[in-house]
């Protein structure tokens, strides 16, 4: 009888101590694409001080982080531009929404021989990605650089001939596989390379490009997304706030040496 009472007391005490030790901690599962967890590791350290355990789950594609979020396997994800997100959730009919912006991974215009976009000669050649999403983004970069004029309210889709309404220098736009563009720079006057491929090729997208996107390219700012029902969740909102603090901004700038540009924008500016 005494042993039974003692065992009951020990179990009850263990439960109380366990509740005191871990009851205040919440776990937030964050899905990312790729293996670079440095920024989220930094945010996780800050969150841990507030009793929030961030578990980072890496995927090797751009589909699973959204489907896993929709299925409840994740609490948030952080890997995609708002343009990709908007198209994906519409095509898949997913009830997801952004809760914060993070940074811009700028697409850039590169050249082996020229220092500025205006130096590109008449009839010059520019290599640009041949896939739909990157090609539309590249055309908008060329318009922003003052080299082309696109149709009004261009949505990033459609062929080059449909998109371009003015080409004052009669530039030849050479559609090229994205991964091949760094090696093709010697054969063209300039080439447009997306952020990841540029970094893999040894370029710093800000320092080595002759022109690049900035945070005004709001369609291509990256976001933190959750299920729509969780957008007001206090814990998730706090994680988003920790990401957008000044020390995180400084960490991104120093860790990535300008290849990622912090872009902590109101959701209204990205169309949400």
Secondary structure by P-SEA (a helix, b strand, c coil): caaaaaaaaaaaaaaaaaaaacccbbbbbbbbccccaaaaaaaaaaaaaacbbbbbbbbccccaaaaaaaaccccccccccaaaaaaaaaaacccccccccccccccccccccccccccccccbbbbbbccaaaaaaaaaaaaaacccccccccccccccccccccccccbbbbbccccccccccccccbbbbcaaaaaaacccccccccccccccccccbbbbbccccccccaaaaaaaaaaacaaaaaaaaaaacccbbbbbcccccccc
